[in-house]
Amino acid sequence: MNLAPQAMLLVRGGPEEGSTVQLREGMMIMGRSAVSDMVVDSPGVSRQHAAIRGDRDGYWLMDLGSRNGTFVNGNQIGQEPVRLSNWDRVELGGMETHWVFMESQDTVEVQRPPIG
């Protein structure tokens, strides 16, 4: 079974401060559109702003051609997926609110030594 590790985004700032968004395997769209998987109601956020993809190797963030950019730890990213690591700061379009990526340490795969 090749499930994505458990992970979440912790909301920092704004009225949702301290709440979390559980991430899942597959693609999640972040944006202002009501049909987004993660609706972000802010004027600086595009309708389909960014996407997070979860797979057995971790979580990857990419910009979807947004007008105001997607940032990881203050660095603007493009449409090439960037792997997220624990405590990465994710920002969309210059919002005051941002998210902190957290991945469960319990899901880290341990390499077993060869037998014999």
Backbone atoms as SQL, in Angstrom:
CREATE TABLE atoms (id INTEGER PRIMARY KEY, chain TEXT, resi INTEGER, resn TEXT, atom TEXT, x REAL, y REAL, z REAL);
INSERT INTO atoms VALUES
  (1, 'A', 1, 'MET', 'N', 0.843, -1.170, 0.000),
  (2, 'A', 1, 'MET', 'CA', 0.000, 0.000, 0.000),
  (3, 'A', 1, 'MET', 'C', 0.898, 1.246, 0.000),
  (4, 'A', 2, 'ASN', 'N', 0.748, 2.109, -0.975),
  (5, 'A', 2, 'ASN', 'CA', 1.602, 3.291, -1.114),
  (6, 'A', 2, 'ASN', 'C', 0.827, 4.563, -0.797),
  (7, 'A', 3, 'LEU', 'N', 0.452, 4.734, 0.430),
  (8, 'A', 3, 'LEU', 'CA', -0.298, 5.913, 0.826),
  (9, 'A', 3, 'LEU', 'C', 0.629, 7.069, 1.146),
  (10, 'A', 4, 'ALA', 'N', 0.106, 8.280, 0.944),
  (11, 'A', 4, 'ALA', 'CA', 0.867, 9.473, 1.311),
  (12, 'A', 4, 'ALA', 'C', 0.972, 9.540, 2.830),
  (13, 'A', 5, 'PRO', 'N', 2.085, 10.072, 3.348),
  (14, 'A', 5, 'PRO', 'CA', 2.204, 10.249, 4.793),
  (15, 'A', 5, 'PRO', 'C', 1.141, 11.235, 5.281),
  (16, 'A', 6, 'GLN', 'N', 0.776, 11.130, 6.532),
  (17, 'A', 6, 'GLN', 'CA', -0.189, 12.077, 7.085),
  (18, 'A', 6, 'GLN', 'C', 0.464, 13.441, 7.223),
  (19, 'A', 7, 'ALA', 'N', -0.260, 14.477, 6.802),
  (20, 'A', 7, 'ALA', 'CA', 0.281, 15.827, 6.878),
  (21, 'A', 7, 'ALA', 'C', -0.860, 16.821, 6.988),
  (22, 'A', 8, 'MET', 'N', -0.510, 18.035, 7.428),
  (23, 'A', 8, 'MET', 'CA', -1.510, 19.094, 7.558),
  (24, 'A', 8, 'MET', 'C', -0.860, 20.446, 7.363),
  (25, 'A', 9, 'LEU', 'N', -1.702, 21.436, 7.147),
  (26, 'A', 9, 'LEU', 'CA', -1.282, 22.833, 7.126),
  (27, 'A', 9, 'LEU', 'C', -1.878, 23.499, 8.359),
  (28, 'A', 10, 'LEU', 'N', -1.048, 24.141, 9.161),
  (29, 'A', 10, 'LEU', 'CA', -1.475, 24.878, 10.349),
  (30, 'A', 10, 'LEU', 'C', -1.642, 26.336, 9.953),
  (31, 'A', 11, 'VAL', 'N', -2.828, 26.891, 10.200),
  (32, 'A', 11, 'VAL', 'CA', -3.114, 28.273, 9.836),
  (33, 'A', 11, 'VAL', 'C', -2.480, 29.216, 10.853),
  (34, 'A', 12, 'ARG', 'N', -1.728, 30.204, 10.336),
  (35, 'A', 12, 'ARG', 'CA', -1.087, 31.219, 11.172),
  (36, 'A', 12, 'ARG', 'C', -1.607, 32.588, 10.726),
  (37, 'A', 13, 'GLY', 'N', -2.193, 33.325, 11.635),
  (38, 'A', 13, 'GLY', 'CA', -2.719, 34.657, 11.331),
  (39, 'A', 13, 'GLY', 'C', -4.164, 34.602, 10.872),
  (40, 'A', 14, 'GLY', 'N', -4.831, 35.743, 10.984),
  (41, 'A', 14, 'GLY', 'CA', -6.214, 35.845, 10.527),
  (42, 'A', 14, 'GLY', 'C', -7.203, 35.193, 11.467),
  (43, 'A', 15, 'PRO', 'N', -8.484, 35.194, 11.072),
  (44, 'A', 15, 'PRO', 'CA', -9.546, 34.673, 11.944),
  (45, 'A', 15, 'PRO', 'C', -9.493, 33.167, 12.176),
  (46, 'A', 16, 'GLU', 'N', -8.796, 32.434, 11.316),
  (47, 'A', 16, 'GLU', 'CA', -8.705, 30.971, 11.441),
  (48, 'A', 16, 'GLU', 'C', -7.441, 30.521, 12.176),
  (49, 'A', 17, 'GLU', 'N', -6.709, 31.454, 12.786),
  (50, 'A', 17, 'GLU', 'CA', -5.451, 31.177, 13.506),
  (51, 'A', 17, 'GLU', 'C', -5.553, 29.906, 14.344),
  (52, 'A', 18, 'GLY', 'N', -4.588, 29.006, 14.153),
  (53, 'A', 18, 'GLY', 'CA', -4.524, 27.792, 14.965),
  (54, 'A', 18, 'GLY', 'C', -5.294, 26.612, 14.408),
  (55, 'A', 19, 'SER', 'N', -6.157, 26.837, 13.417),
  (56, 'A', 19, 'SER', 'CA', -6.892, 25.708, 12.848),
  (57, 'A', 19, 'SER', 'C', -5.969, 24.957, 11.878),
  (58, 'A', 20, 'THR', 'N', -6.375, 23.769, 11.487),
  (59, 'A', 20, 'THR', 'CA', -5.555, 22.960, 10.592),
  (60, 'A', 20, 'THR', 'C', -6.363, 22.509, 9.386),
  (61, 'A', 21, 'VAL', 'N', -5.652, 22.251, 8.305),
  (62, 'A', 21, 'VAL', 'CA', -6.232, 21.682, 7.096),
  (63, 'A', 21, 'VAL', 'C', -5.527, 20.358, 6.871),
  (64, 'A', 22, 'GLN', 'N', -6.279, 19.263, 6.938),
  (65, 'A', 22, 'GLN', 'CA', -5.707, 17.929, 6.728),
  (66, 'A', 22, 'GLN', 'C', -5.432, 17.737, 5.242),
  (67, 'A', 23, 'LEU', 'N', -4.224, 17.336, 4.899),
  (68, 'A', 23, 'LEU', 'CA', -3.884, 17.067, 3.506),
  (69, 'A', 23, 'LEU', 'C', -4.139, 15.598, 3.211),
  (70, 'A', 24, 'ARG', 'N', -4.389, 15.299, 1.944),
  (71, 'A', 24, 'ARG', 'CA', -4.689, 13.930, 1.555),
  (72, 'A', 24, 'ARG', 'C', -3.909, 13.551, 0.307),
  (73, 'A', 25, 'GLU', 'N', -3.939, 12.283, 0.011),
  (74, 'A', 25, 'GLU', 'CA', -3.280, 11.784, -1.191),
  (75, 'A', 25, 'GLU', 'C', -3.986, 12.346, -2.417),
  (76, 'A', 26, 'GLY', 'N', -3.238, 12.566, -3.478),
  (77, 'A', 26, 'GLY', 'CA', -3.807, 13.121, -4.702),
  (78, 'A', 26, 'GLY', 'C', -3.629, 14.629, -4.746),
  (79, 'A', 27, 'MET', 'N', -4.361, 15.278, -5.623),
  (80, 'A', 27, 'MET', 'CA', -4.217, 16.710, -5.862),
  (81, 'A', 27, 'MET', 'C', -5.291, 17.496, -5.112),
  (82, 'A', 28, 'MET', 'N', -4.865, 18.557, -4.448),
  (83, 'A', 28, 'MET', 'CA', -5.784, 19.488, -3.787),
  (84, 'A', 28, 'MET', 'C', -5.526, 20.879, -4.360),
  (85, 'A', 29, 'ILE', 'N', -6.573, 21.521, -4.857),
  (86, 'A', 29, 'ILE', 'CA', -6.466, 22.868, -5.418),
  (87, 'A', 29, 'ILE', 'C', -6.757, 23.881, -4.314),
  (88, 'A', 30, 'MET', 'N', -5.890, 24.909, -4.227),
  (89, 'A', 30, 'MET', 'CA', -6.064, 26.012, -3.277),
  (90, 'A', 30, 'MET', 'C', -6.429, 27.255, -4.092),
  (91, 'A', 31, 'GLY', 'N', -7.492, 27.941, -3.697),
  (92, 'A', 31, 'GLY', 'CA', -7.855, 29.148, -4.431),
  (93, 'A', 31, 'GLY', 'C', -9.138, 29.781, -3.931),
  (94, 'A', 32, 'ARG', 'N', -9.486, 30.885, -4.568),
  (95, 'A', 32, 'ARG', 'CA', -10.659, 31.664, -4.182),
  (96, 'A', 32, 'ARG', 'C', -11.972, 31.035, -4.659),
  (97, 'A', 33, 'SER', 'N', -11.913, 30.206, -5.694),
  (98, 'A', 33, 'SER', 'CA', -13.113, 29.587, -6.247),
  (99, 'A', 33, 'SER', 'C', -13.783, 28.675, -5.220),
  (100, 'A', 34, 'ALA', 'N', -15.104, 28.717, -5.198),
  (101, 'A', 34, 'ALA', 'CA', -15.881, 27.892, -4.263),
  (102, 'A', 34, 'ALA', 'C', -15.710, 26.399, -4.550),
  (103, 'A', 35, 'VAL', 'N', -15.256, 26.043, -5.742),
  (104, 'A', 35, 'VAL', 'CA', -15.068, 24.619, -6.068),
  (105, 'A', 35, 'VAL', 'C', -13.662, 24.133, -5.733),
  (106, 'A', 36, 'SER', 'N', -12.805, 25.004, -5.189),
  (107, 'A', 36, 'SER', 'CA', -11.464, 24.590, -4.773),
  (108, 'A', 36, 'SER', 'C', -11.569, 23.612, -3.617),
  (109, 'A', 37, 'ASP', 'N', -10.584, 22.721, -3.504),
  (110, 'A', 37, 'ASP', 'CA', -10.538, 21.797, -2.369),
  (111, 'A', 37, 'ASP', 'C', -10.273, 22.556, -1.081),
  (112, 'A', 38, 'MET', 'N', -9.488, 23.626, -1.176),
  (113, 'A', 38, 'MET', 'CA', -9.157, 24.475, -0.023),
  (114, 'A', 38, 'MET', 'C', -9.473, 25.913, -0.432),
  (115, 'A', 39, 'VAL', 'N', -10.645, 26.403, -0.029),
  (116, 'A', 39, 'VAL', 'CA', -11.082, 27.748, -0.409),
  (117, 'A', 39, 'VAL', 'C', -10.345, 28.776, 0.446),
  (118, 'A', 40, 'VAL', 'N', -9.684, 29.737, -0.232),
  (119, 'A', 40, 'VAL', 'CA', -8.938, 30.802, 0.430),
  (120, 'A', 40, 'VAL', 'C', -9.569, 32.117, -0.017),
  (121, 'A', 41, 'ASP', 'N', -10.394, 32.694, 0.844),
  (122, 'A', 41, 'ASP', 'CA', -11.168, 33.883, 0.494),
  (123, 'A', 41, 'ASP', 'C', -10.358, 35.144, 0.767),
  (124, 'A', 42, 'SER', 'N', -9.543, 35.531, -0.210),
  (125, 'A', 42, 'SER', 'CA', -8.724, 36.729, -0.097),
  (126, 'A', 42, 'SER', 'C', -8.587, 37.336, -1.491),
  (127, 'A', 43, 'PRO', 'N', -8.677, 38.672, -1.599),
  (128, 'A', 43, 'PRO', 'CA', -8.607, 39.298, -2.931),
  (129, 'A', 43, 'PRO', 'C', -7.296, 39.063, -3.671),
  (130, 'A', 44, 'GLY', 'N', -6.196, 38.808, -2.980),
  (131, 'A', 44, 'GLY', 'CA', -4.910, 38.578, -3.629),
  (132, 'A', 44, 'GLY', 'C', -4.716, 37.159, -4.124),
  (133, 'A', 45, 'VAL', 'N', -5.708, 36.302, -3.876),
  (134, 'A', 45, 'VAL', 'CA', -5.607, 34.887, -4.246),
  (135, 'A', 45, 'VAL', 'C', -6.420, 34.640, -5.516),
  (136, 'A', 46, 'SER', 'N', -5.827, 33.968, -6.487),
  (137, 'A', 46, 'SER', 'CA', -6.503, 33.630, -7.740),
  (138, 'A', 46, 'SER', 'C', -7.553, 32.548, -7.503),
  (139, 'A', 47, 'ARG', 'N', -8.472, 32.414, -8.455),
  (140, 'A', 47, 'ARG', 'CA', -9.531, 31.392, -8.324),
  (141, 'A', 47, 'ARG', 'C', -8.937, 29.999, -8.162),
  (142, 'A', 48, 'GLN', 'N', -7.961, 29.673, -8.976),
  (143, 'A', 48, 'GLN', 'CA', -7.203, 28.417, -8.841),
  (144, 'A', 48, 'GLN', 'C', -5.747, 28.838, -8.729),
  (145, 'A', 49, 'HIS', 'N', -5.293, 29.044, -7.504),
  (146, 'A', 49, 'HIS', 'CA', -4.020, 29.694, -7.229),
  (147, 'A', 49, 'HIS', 'C', -2.842, 28.719, -7.205),
  (148, 'A', 50, 'ALA', 'N', -2.985, 27.644, -6.445),
  (149, 'A', 50, 'ALA', 'CA', -1.892, 26.681, -6.245),
  (150, 'A', 50, 'ALA', 'C', -2.486, 25.296, -6.042),
  (151, 'A', 51, 'ALA', 'N', -1.612, 24.305, -6.087),
  (152, 'A', 51, 'ALA', 'CA', -2.051, 22.928, -5.855),
  (153, 'A', 51, 'ALA', 'C', -1.025, 22.216, -4.978),
  (154, 'A', 52, 'ILE', 'N', -1.536, 21.334, -4.123),
  (155, 'A', 52, 'ILE', 'CA', -0.688, 20.457, -3.316),
  (156, 'A', 52, 'ILE', 'C', -1.009, 19.031, -3.733),
  (157, 'A', 53, 'ARG', 'N', 0.044, 18.284, -4.073),
  (158, 'A', 53, 'ARG', 'CA', -0.123, 16.872, -4.450),
  (159, 'A', 53, 'ARG', 'C', 0.557, 16.013, -3.404),
  (160, 'A', 54, 'GLY', 'N', -0.188, 15.058, -2.880),
  (161, 'A', 54, 'GLY', 'CA', 0.358, 14.112, -1.910),
  (162, 'A', 54, 'GLY', 'C', 0.527, 12.748, -2.538),
  (163, 'A', 55, 'ASP', 'N', 1.697, 12.158, -2.328),
  (164, 'A', 55, 'ASP', 'CA', 1.925, 10.786, -2.780),
  (165, 'A', 55, 'ASP', 'C', 2.833, 10.094, -1.767),
  (166, 'A', 56, 'ARG', 'N', 3.206, 8.855, -2.038),
  (167, 'A', 56, 'ARG', 'CA', 3.992, 8.088, -1.060),
  (168, 'A', 56, 'ARG', 'C', 5.340, 8.721, -0.760),
  (169, 'A', 57, 'ASP', 'N', 5.817, 9.635, -1.638),
  (170, 'A', 57, 'ASP', 'CA', 7.100, 10.290, -1.436),
  (171, 'A', 57, 'ASP', 'C', 6.995, 11.613, -0.693),
  (172, 'A', 58, 'GLY', 'N', 5.778, 12.057, -0.389),
  (173, 'A', 58, 'GLY', 'CA', 5.597, 13.307, 0.340),
  (174, 'A', 58, 'GLY', 'C', 4.570, 14.216, -0.297),
  (175, 'A', 59, 'TYR', 'N', 4.713, 15.507, -0.045),
  (176, 'A', 59, 'TYR', 'CA', 3.777, 16.517, -0.527),
  (177, 'A', 59, 'TYR', 'C', 4.522, 17.554, -1.346),
  (178, 'A', 60, 'TRP', 'N', 3.910, 17.949, -2.436),
  (179, 'A', 60, 'TRP', 'CA', 4.520, 18.831, -3.425),
  (180, 'A', 60, 'TRP', 'C', 3.581, 20.008, -3.667),
  (181, 'A', 61, 'LEU', 'N', 4.114, 21.229, -3.681),
  (182, 'A', 61, 'LEU', 'CA', 3.336, 22.448, -3.913),
  (183, 'A', 61, 'LEU', 'C', 3.753, 23.054, -5.241),
  (184, 'A', 62, 'MET', 'N', 2.768, 23.539, -6.008),
  (185, 'A', 62, 'MET', 'CA', 3.067, 24.227, -7.262),
  (186, 'A', 62, 'MET', 'C', 2.101, 25.380, -7.467),
  (187, 'A', 63, 'ASP', 'N', 2.565, 26.425, -8.102),
  (188, 'A', 63, 'ASP', 'CA', 1.730, 27.558, -8.467),
  (189, 'A', 63, 'ASP', 'C', 0.972, 27.186, -9.740),
  (190, 'A', 64, 'LEU', 'N', -0.252, 27.682, -9.873),
  (191, 'A', 64, 'LEU', 'CA', -1.060, 27.368, -11.054),
  (192, 'A', 64, 'LEU', 'C', -1.195, 28.590, -11.968),
  (193, 'A', 65, 'GLY', 'N', -0.121, 29.381, -12.066),
  (194, 'A', 65, 'GLY', 'CA', -0.162, 30.568, -12.917),
  (195, 'A', 65, 'GLY', 'C', -0.880, 31.731, -12.256),
  (196, 'A', 66, 'SER', 'N', -0.798, 31.808, -10.944),
  (197, 'A', 66, 'SER', 'CA', -1.487, 32.865, -10.197),
  (198, 'A', 66, 'SER', 'C', -0.898, 34.232, -10.523),
  (199, 'A', 67, 'ARG', 'N', -1.687, 35.262, -10.279),
  (200, 'A', 67, 'ARG', 'CA', -1.241, 36.631, -10.536),
  (201, 'A', 67, 'ARG', 'C', -0.263, 37.120, -9.474),
  (202, 'A', 68, 'ASN', 'N', -0.477, 36.753, -8.202),
  (203, 'A', 68, 'ASN', 'CA', 0.316, 37.312, -7.103),
  (204, 'A', 68, 'ASN', 'C', 1.324, 36.349, -6.490),
  (205, 'A', 69, 'GLY', 'N', 1.460, 35.169, -7.050),
  (206, 'A', 69, 'GLY', 'CA', 2.515, 34.262, -6.632),
  (207, 'A', 69, 'GLY', 'C', 2.203, 33.339, -5.469),
  (208, 'A', 70, 'THR', 'N', 2.994, 32.275, -5.410),
  (209, 'A', 70, 'THR', 'CA', 2.969, 31.286, -4.336),
  (210, 'A', 70, 'THR', 'C', 4.383, 31.223, -3.785),
  (211, 'A', 71, 'PHE', 'N', 4.505, 31.196, -2.454),
  (212, 'A', 71, 'PHE', 'CA', 5.811, 31.294, -1.812),
  (213, 'A', 71, 'PHE', 'C', 6.009, 30.181, -0.787),
  (214, 'A', 72, 'VAL', 'N', 7.218, 29.637, -0.734),
  (215, 'A', 72, 'VAL', 'CA', 7.627, 28.682, 0.297),
  (216, 'A', 72, 'VAL', 'C', 8.830, 29.300, 0.993),
  (217, 'A', 73, 'ASN', 'N', 8.674, 29.548, 2.293),
  (218, 'A', 73, 'ASN', 'CA', 9.738, 30.172, 3.094),
  (219, 'A', 73, 'ASN', 'C', 10.234, 31.480, 2.479),
  (220, 'A', 74, 'GLY', 'N', 9.300, 32.257, 1.917),
  (221, 'A', 74, 'GLY', 'CA', 9.629, 33.560, 1.353),
  (222, 'A', 74, 'GLY', 'C', 10.137, 33.536, -0.073),
  (223, 'A', 75, 'ASN', 'N', 10.345, 32.344, -0.634),
  (224, 'A', 75, 'ASN', 'CA', 10.838, 32.215, -2.009),
  (225, 'A', 75, 'ASN', 'C', 9.688, 31.884, -2.954),
  (226, 'A', 76, 'GLN', 'N', 9.544, 32.688, -4.007),
  (227, 'A', 76, 'GLN', 'CA', 8.476, 32.440, -4.959),
  (228, 'A', 76, 'GLN', 'C', 8.758, 31.170, -5.742),
  (229, 'A', 77, 'ILE', 'N', 7.718, 30.351, -5.904),
  (230, 'A', 77, 'ILE', 'CA', 7.847, 29.119, -6.680),
  (231, 'A', 77, 'ILE', 'C', 7.041, 29.264, -7.967),
  (232, 'A', 78, 'GLY', 'N', 7.295, 28.373, -8.908),
  (233, 'A', 78, 'GLY', 'CA', 6.579, 28.398, -10.174),
  (234, 'A', 78, 'GLY', 'C', 5.701, 27.168, -10.325),
  (235, 'A', 79, 'GLN', 'N', 5.518, 26.766, -11.572),
  (236, 'A', 79, 'GLN', 'CA', 4.654, 25.626, -11.848),
  (237, 'A', 79, 'GLN', 'C', 5.377, 24.290, -11.713),
  (238, 'A', 80, 'GLU', 'N', 6.684, 24.329, -11.477),
  (239, 'A', 80, 'GLU', 'CA', 7.456, 23.104, -11.205),
  (240, 'A', 80, 'GLU', 'C', 7.228, 22.739, -9.736),
  (241, 'A', 81, 'PRO', 'N', 6.742, 21.514, -9.439),
  (242, 'A', 81, 'PRO', 'CA', 6.440, 21.141, -8.047),
  (243, 'A', 81, 'PRO', 'C', 7.659, 21.243, -7.124),
  (244, 'A', 82, 'VAL', 'N', 7.427, 21.758, -5.927),
  (245, 'A', 82, 'VAL', 'CA', 8.450, 21.895, -4.883),
  (246, 'A', 82, 'VAL', 'C', 8.037, 21.000, -3.718),
  (247, 'A', 83, 'ARG', 'N', 8.951, 20.129, -3.259),
  (248, 'A', 83, 'ARG', 'CA', 8.629, 19.235, -2.139),
  (249, 'A', 83, 'ARG', 'C', 8.598, 20.027, -0.843),
  (250, 'A', 84, 'LEU', 'N', 7.526, 19.829, -0.085),
  (251, 'A', 84, 'LEU', 'CA', 7.386, 20.504, 1.207),
  (252, 'A', 84, 'LEU', 'C', 8.067, 19.689, 2.298),
  (253, 'A', 85, 'SER', 'N', 8.683, 20.392, 3.246),
  (254, 'A', 85, 'SER', 'CA', 9.325, 19.781, 4.399),
  (255, 'A', 85, 'SER', 'C', 8.691, 20.334, 5.666),
  (256, 'A', 86, 'ASN', 'N', 8.852, 19.602, 6.777),
  (257, 'A', 86, 'ASN', 'CA', 8.307, 20.069, 8.054),
  (258, 'A', 86, 'ASN', 'C', 8.698, 21.513, 8.321),
  (259, 'A', 87, 'TRP', 'N', 7.737, 22.262, 8.772),
  (260, 'A', 87, 'TRP', 'CA', 7.870, 23.662, 9.199),
  (261, 'A', 87, 'TRP', 'C', 8.013, 24.652, 8.045),
  (262, 'A', 88, 'ASP', 'N', 7.858, 24.190, 6.789),
  (263, 'A', 88, 'ASP', 'CA', 7.863, 25.138, 5.676),
  (264, 'A', 88, 'ASP', 'C', 6.693, 26.103, 5.816),
  (265, 'A', 89, 'ARG', 'N', 6.961, 27.364, 5.502),
  (266, 'A', 89, 'ARG', 'CA', 5.934, 28.409, 5.534),
  (267, 'A', 89, 'ARG', 'C', 5.401, 28.580, 4.112),
  (268, 'A', 90, 'VAL', 'N', 4.082, 28.408, 3.950),
  (269, 'A', 90, 'VAL', 'CA', 3.420, 28.509, 2.648),
  (270, 'A', 90, 'VAL', 'C', 2.576, 29.776, 2.632),
  (271, 'A', 91, 'GLU', 'N', 2.775, 30.605, 1.592),
  (272, 'A', 91, 'GLU', 'CA', 2.018, 31.853, 1.455),
  (273, 'A', 91, 'GLU', 'C', 1.448, 31.950, 0.048),
  (274, 'A', 92, 'LEU', 'N', 0.241, 32.512, -0.036),
  (275, 'A', 92, 'LEU', 'CA', -0.401, 32.748, -1.326),
  (276, 'A', 92, 'LEU', 'C', -0.654, 34.238, -1.502),
  (277, 'A', 93, 'GLY', 'N', -0.183, 34.796, -2.591),
  (278, 'A', 93, 'GLY', 'CA', -0.554, 36.146, -3.001),
  (279, 'A', 93, 'GLY', 'C', -0.364, 37.262, -2.002),
  (280, 'A', 94, 'GLY', 'N', 0.632, 37.196, -1.145),
  (281, 'A', 94, 'GLY', 'CA', 0.892, 38.288, -0.218),
  (282, 'A', 94, 'GLY', 'C', -0.121, 38.442, 0.903),
  (283, 'A', 95, 'MET', 'N', -0.842, 37.386, 1.233),
  (284, 'A', 95, 'MET', 'CA', -1.822, 37.431, 2.329),
  (285, 'A', 95, 'MET', 'C', -1.117, 37.579, 3.677),
  (286, 'A', 96, 'GLU', 'N', -1.837, 38.140, 4.655),
  (287, 'A', 96, 'GLU', 'CA', -1.319, 38.160, 6.035),
  (288, 'A', 96, 'GLU', 'C', -1.299, 36.750, 6.604),
  (289, 'A', 97, 'THR', 'N', -2.328, 35.980, 6.289),
  (290, 'A', 97, 'THR', 'CA', -2.425, 34.605, 6.754),
  (291, 'A', 97, 'THR', 'C', -1.455, 33.736, 5.957),
  (292, 'A', 98, 'HIS', 'N', -0.818, 32.801, 6.625),
  (293, 'A', 98, 'HIS', 'CA', 0.003, 31.813, 5.945),
  (294, 'A', 98, 'HIS', 'C', -0.218, 30.464, 6.628),
  (295, 'A', 99, 'TRP', 'N', 0.418, 29.434, 6.108),
  (296, 'A', 99, 'TRP', 'CA', 0.279, 28.083, 6.644),
  (297, 'A', 99, 'TRP', 'C', 1.652, 27.516, 6.944),
  (298, 'A', 100, 'VAL', 'N', 1.699, 26.658, 7.945),
  (299, 'A', 100, 'VAL', 'CA', 2.925, 25.932, 8.273),
  (300, 'A', 100, 'VAL', 'C', 2.660, 24.465, 7.961),
  (301, 'A', 101, 'PHE', 'N', 3.508, 23.888, 7.102),
  (302, 'A', 101, 'PHE', 'CA', 3.371, 22.493, 6.711),
  (303, 'A', 101, 'PHE', 'C', 3.928, 21.605, 7.811),
  (304, 'A', 102, 'MET', 'N', 3.163, 20.580, 8.184),
  (305, 'A', 102, 'MET', 'CA', 3.619, 19.625, 9.201),
  (306, 'A', 102, 'MET', 'C', 3.282, 18.215, 8.729),
  (307, 'A', 103, 'GLU', 'N', 4.298, 17.375, 8.705),
  (308, 'A', 103, 'GLU', 'CA', 4.150, 15.989, 8.289),
  (309, 'A', 103, 'GLU', 'C', 4.397, 15.094, 9.487),
  (310, 'A', 104, 'SER', 'N', 3.544, 14.093, 9.653),
  (311, 'A', 104, 'SER', 'CA', 3.671, 13.180, 10.781),
  (312, 'A', 104, 'SER', 'C', 4.989, 12.433, 10.737),
  (313, 'A', 105, 'GLN', 'N', 5.717, 12.440, 11.837),
  (314, 'A', 105, 'GLN', 'CA', 6.974, 11.698, 11.924),
  (315, 'A', 105, 'GLN', 'C', 6.730, 10.199, 12.018),
  (316, 'A', 106, 'ASP', 'N', 5.502, 9.819, 12.363),
  (317, 'A', 106, 'ASP', 'CA', 5.184, 8.398, 12.524),
  (318, 'A', 106, 'ASP', 'C', 5.165, 7.662, 11.192),
  (319, 'A', 107, 'THR', 'N', 5.098, 8.404, 10.078),
  (320, 'A', 107, 'THR', 'CA', 4.953, 7.747, 8.786),
  (321, 'A', 107, 'THR', 'C', 6.264, 7.654, 8.026),
  (322, 'A', 108, 'VAL', 'N', 7.370, 7.998, 8.666),
  (323, 'A', 108, 'VAL', 'CA', 8.669, 7.929, 8.002),
  (324, 'A', 108, 'VAL', 'C', 9.034, 6.466, 7.782),
  (325, 'A', 109, 'GLU', 'N', 9.369, 6.143, 6.548),
  (326, 'A', 109, 'GLU', 'CA', 9.716, 4.767, 6.215),
  (327, 'A', 109, 'GLU', 'C', 11.132, 4.468, 6.673),
  (328, 'A', 110, 'VAL', 'N', 11.314, 3.364, 7.366),
  (329, 'A', 110, 'VAL', 'CA', 12.628, 2.962, 7.863),
  (330, 'A', 110, 'VAL', 'C', 13.169, 1.890, 6.934),
  (331, 'A', 111, 'GLN', 'N', 14.399, 2.099, 6.453),
  (332, 'A', 111, 'GLN', 'CA', 15.047, 1.109, 5.583),
  (333, 'A', 111, 'GLN', 'C', 15.561, -0.040, 6.454),
  (334, 'A', 112, 'ARG', 'N', 15.202, -1.256, 6.087),
  (335, 'A', 112, 'ARG', 'CA', 15.683, -2.421, 6.807),
  (336, 'A', 112, 'ARG', 'C', 16.970, -2.921, 6.172),
  (337, 'A', 113, 'PRO', 'N', 17.924, -3.353, 7.004),
  (338, 'A', 113, 'PRO', 'CA', 19.159, -3.902, 6.427),
  (339, 'A', 113, 'PRO', 'C', 18.870, -5.205, 5.688),
  (340, 'A', 114, 'PRO', 'N', 19.649, -5.496, 4.654),
  (341, 'A', 114, 'PRO', 'CA', 19.450, -6.753, 3.915),
  (342, 'A', 114, 'PRO', 'C', 19.682, -7.961, 4.837),
  (343, 'A', 115, 'ILE', 'N', 18.928, -9.006, 4.592),
  (344, 'A', 115, 'ILE', 'CA', 19.068, -10.234, 5.390),
  (345, 'A', 115, 'ILE', 'C', 20.193, -11.067, 4.801),
  (346, 'A', 116, 'GLY', 'N', 21.065, -11.595, 5.696),
  (347, 'A', 116, 'GLY', 'CA', 22.113, -12.504, 5.246),
  (348, 'A', 116, 'GLY', 'C', 23.383, -11.857, 5.128);
